[in-house]
Amino acid sequence: MLPDVPTTRGAGLPATMLWLVGILTAGPHTAPIINRLTRKFEAMLASDEVKGLFLKNGQEVGYLNPTEFRRFMRERSANG
C-alpha cells in the first residue's frame, strides 16, 4: 500500500497496533444508510484482495462494527 514506507517490524520496532482508518459521518443518519455502509466495509475488509495487501506488509485486518467503534472512540476520548 505504501511501498516506500517500511513495516513497523521492518523499521526495527516491536510488534505494534496501528489504527489506520475510522469512518465518521456528519449528522445523524438513518439505520438503513448505516447498515448499508457497514455491509460494504465488512465485505471489503473480508475480501482476499484487501487481506492480501495487509498481510503482504505484515499487518492484519481489524474491524469494529459501528457499536464497537463508538465504544472504542468514547473510551479513548475519556482516557485522553
C-alpha positions in Angstrom: 0.0 0.0 0.0 2.9 2.4 0.8 5.8 0.8 -0.9 8.4 3.3 0.3 7.4 3.0 4.0 8.7 0.0 5.9 6.5 -2.1 8.1 7.0 -1.5 11.8 8.9 -4.8 12.0 10.9 -3.7 9.0 11.8 -0.5 10.8 13.1 -2.4 13.8 10.1 -1.7 16.1 8.4 -4.2 18.3 5.0 -5.6 17.5 2.6 -2.7 17.5 -1.1 -2.0 16.9 -1.7 0.6 14.3 -5.1 2.1 13.9 -5.3 3.4 10.4 -8.8 4.4 9.5 -12.1 5.2 11.1 -15.1 6.3 9.1 -17.1 9.2 10.7 -20.1 10.9 9.2 -21.6 14.3 9.9 -25.0 14.4 11.4 -27.4 11.6 12.2 -28.2 9.0 9.6 -30.9 6.5 9.2 -30.3 2.9 10.2 -30.6 1.7 6.5 -27.8 4.0 5.4 -25.5 3.0 8.3 -26.3 -0.7 7.7 -25.6 -0.4 4.0 -22.2 1.3 4.6 -21.4 -1.3 7.3 -22.1 -4.2 5.0 -19.9 -2.6 2.3 -17.0 -2.1 4.6 -17.3 -5.5 6.1 -17.3 -7.1 2.6 -14.3 -5.0 1.5 -12.2 -5.9 4.6 -13.1 -9.6 4.3 -12.0 -9.8 0.7 -8.9 -11.8 -0.1 -7.5 -8.9 -2.1 -7.6 -6.4 0.8 -6.4 -9.1 3.4 -3.6 -9.9 1.0 -2.5 -6.3 0.8 -2.3 -6.0 4.5 -0.6 -9.4 5.0 1.9 -8.5 2.4 3.0 -5.7 4.7 3.0 -7.8 7.8 -0.3 -6.4 9.0 -3.7 -7.9 9.9 -7.1 -6.5 9.0 -9.1 -5.5 12.1 -12.7 -4.3 12.1 -15.1 -2.8 14.6 -18.8 -2.6 13.8 -20.4 0.8 14.4 -21.3 0.0 18.0 -17.9 -1.3 18.8 -16.2 1.7 17.1 -18.4 4.2 19.0 -17.4 2.5 22.3 -13.7 2.5 21.2 -13.8 6.2 20.4 -15.6 7.1 23.7 -13.1 5.1 25.8 -10.2 6.7 24.0 -11.6 10.2 24.4 -12.4 9.6 28.1 -8.8 8.3 28.8 -7.1 11.2 27.0 
